Amino acid sequence: MRPTDIISNNILDKLESYLQPSGKIKTYVDKCVAHAATPESRDLFDFEVIKISFAELWEVHRILSVLIDFLARFILGSSYMILPLETPLFYQYWDEPIFPAGNELRLTTKFSDYRKETESWTKEIDLLA
């Protein structure tokens, strides 16, 4: 093993601190979702203590996306695409339409907005290095 094969403790510390905002969600998953959760342990859990907002979920989604992209670049040498590219016929062949006829533009606009936001997250990767 060469010295360059070892991940610096500085990097690991930065990654760990970057994940701090996800603590509430991690606690919830550990207590209620993960394999170790049982019906009895869920009954003992006070759900009022941990209320998770959509904004908090969105923030953790952003954090994990940036972290995954950083690790993909650092370890694999390639970028992680948060949102796959859609083809021009992406919306045309769904079995059941998820929007009334004529609202395709609204969906494509929202998808485009989401893509712009997720692509902006990749600029944060330099903060981790």
Contacts in CASP RR format, 6 or more apart in sequence:
PFRMAT RR
TARGET T0000
AUTHOR 0000-0000-0000
METHOD contacts of the structure
MODEL  1
MRPTDIISNNILDKLESYLQPSGKIKTYVDKCVAHAATPESRDLFDFEVI
KISFAELWEVHRILSVLIDFLARFILGSSYMILPLETPLFYQYWDEPIFP
AGNELRLTTKFSDYRKETESWTKEIDLLA
7 74 0 8 1.000
11 74 0 8 1.000
11 128 0 8 1.000
11 129 0 8 1.000
14 128 0 8 1.000
15 67 0 8 1.000
15 70 0 8 1.000
15 128 0 8 1.000
18 63 0 8 1.000
18 66 0 8 1.000
18 67 0 8 1.000
18 128 0 8 1.000
19 63 0 8 1.000
19 67 0 8 1.000
21 56 0 8 1.000
21 59 0 8 1.000
21 60 0 8 1.000
21 63 0 8 1.000
22 60 0 8 1.000
22 63 0 8 1.000
22 64 0 8 1.000
24 50 0 8 1.000
24 52 0 8 1.000
24 56 0 8 1.000
25 52 0 8 1.000
25 56 0 8 1.000
25 57 0 8 1.000
25 60 0 8 1.000
27 50 0 8 1.000
28 50 0 8 1.000
28 52 0 8 1.000
30 36 0 8 1.000
30 37 0 8 1.000
31 37 0 8 1.000
31 41 0 8 1.000
31 42 0 8 1.000
31 45 0 8 1.000
32 42 0 8 1.000
32 45 0 8 1.000
62 121 0 8 1.000
65 80 0 8 1.000
65 82 0 8 1.000
65 118 0 8 1.000
65 121 0 8 1.000
66 121 0 8 1.000
66 122 0 8 1.000
66 124 0 8 1.000
66 125 0 8 1.000
66 128 0 8 1.000
67 128 0 8 1.000
68 80 0 8 1.000
69 79 0 8 1.000
69 80 0 8 1.000
69 82 0 8 1.000
69 121 0 8 1.000
69 122 0 8 1.000
69 125 0 8 1.000
70 125 0 8 1.000
70 128 0 8 1.000
70 129 0 8 1.000
71 80 0 8 1.000
72 78 0 8 1.000
72 79 0 8 1.000
72 80 0 8 1.000
73 79 0 8 1.000
73 80 0 8 1.000
73 125 0 8 1.000
74 129 0 8 1.000
79 122 0 8 1.000
82 118 0 8 1.000
82 119 0 8 1.000
82 121 0 8 1.000
82 122 0 8 1.000
83 114 0 8 1.000
83 115 0 8 1.000
83 118 0 8 1.000
83 119 0 8 1.000
86 111 0 8 1.000
91 104 0 8 1.000
91 107 0 8 1.000
91 108 0 8 1.000
98 107 0 8 1.000
99 106 0 8 1.000
99 107 0 8 1.000
END
